[in-house]
Amino acid sequence: MSVYVGNLSYEVTEASLSAVFAEYGSVKRVQLPTDRETGRVRGFGFVEMGSDAEETAAIDALDGAEWMGRDLKVNKAKPREDRGSFGGNRGNYSGRNRY
């Protein structure tokens, strides 16, 4: 049971996000991805709740709610898509025109 939370303030912490979601049930885990180069929070995160009912309650209450000066986007997280590997020689394309 994981919830996607978008449009987060860059000042958000795992503890502050956990506290908001704890009002709607048990929070198992909070994940805030960071930018590789700057180390800054990327503006979205994931919250894992204890049950589907708690997840639904949090989504219903928090989607569109204003928090830390931002209107949150909260919905059920979708499974991560396999984007394939980058690099290699796909389709034997070398970037040159061959005539």
RADAFEN-V637304 format. One record per residue. RES is the residue in one small letter. PHI is phi in radians with two decimals (NA if undefined). OMEGA is omega in whole degrees, 0 to 359 (* if undefined). D_LAST is the distance of its C-alpha to the last C-alpha in Angstrom with 2 decimals. Layout:
RES|PHI|OMEGA|D_LAST / RES|PHI|OMEGA|D_LAST
//
This chain:
m|NA|183|54.00 / s|-2.26|182|51.79 / v|-2.05|174|51.66 / y|-1.53|178|48.85 / v|-2.19|182|50.27 / g|-1.98|180|48.09 / n|1.10|179|48.70 / l|-1.39|173|50.88 / s|-1.15|178|52.24 / y|-1.26|179|50.77 / e|-1.60|184|54.39 / v|-1.15|174|54.81 / t|-2.16|178|55.96 / e|-1.05|181|56.04 / a|-1.15|181|59.85 / s|-1.20|178|59.97 / l|-1.19|177|57.51 / s|-1.06|181|59.44 / a|-1.10|179|62.70 / v|-1.14|182|61.45 / f|-1.28|180|60.28 / a|-1.12|177|63.45 / e|-1.15|184|65.41 / y|-1.98|178|63.85 / g|2.59|183|64.18 / s|-1.43|179|63.39 / v|-1.74|180|60.28 / k|-1.49|184|58.85 / r|-2.79|175|55.95 / v|-2.18|180|54.21 / q|-2.27|178|50.71 / l|-2.09|178|49.31 / p|-1.07|180|45.73 / t|-2.08|177|45.24 / d|-1.20|182|42.35 / r|-1.10|185|41.06 / e|-1.46|185|41.00 / t|-1.72|183|44.16 / g|1.36|181|46.24 / r|-1.42|176|47.22 / v|-0.99|187|47.74 / r|-1.51|176|44.74 / g|1.68|174|46.90 / f|-2.58|180|47.05 / g|-2.83|180|48.71 / f|-2.33|178|49.98 / v|-2.18|178|53.59 / e|-1.74|182|54.72 / m|-1.75|184|57.96 / g|-1.29|182|60.60 / s|-2.64|177|60.41 / d|-1.08|181|58.66 / a|-1.13|179|61.69 / e|-1.17|178|61.52 / e|-1.07|180|57.81 / t|-1.09|179|58.40 / a|-1.08|180|61.32 / a|-1.16|179|59.29 / i|-1.08|181|56.37 / d|-1.04|184|58.82 / a|-1.41|190|60.72 / l|-1.77|180|58.00 / d|-1.13|181|55.03 / g|1.55|180|55.18 / a|-1.27|178|58.07 / e|-1.55|179|58.20 / w|-2.57|181|58.39 / m|0.96|177|58.06 / g|1.37|182|57.14 / r|-2.27|173|54.21 / d|-1.54|185|53.99 / l|-1.22|171|53.02 / k|-2.00|185|50.49 / v|-2.21|176|51.84 / n|-2.71|180|50.67 / k|-1.14|180|50.20 / a|-1.22|177|47.43 / k|-1.65|178|44.50 / p|-1.05|180|43.23 / r|-1.15|180|40.41 / e|-1.50|175|37.02 / d|-1.39|182|34.73 / r|-1.54|181|31.69 / g|1.35|180|29.86 / s|-1.61|177|28.71 / f|-1.83|181|26.51 / g|1.64|182|24.15 / g|1.31|183|22.67 / n|-2.05|182|19.13 / r|-1.22|175|19.12 / g|1.09|179|16.50 / n|1.00|179|14.58 / y|-1.52|182|13.27 / s|-1.90|180|13.15 / g|1.56|178|12.83 / r|-1.98|174|9.59 / n|-1.43|179|6.38 / r|-2.04|179|3.77 / y|-2.05|*|0.00
//
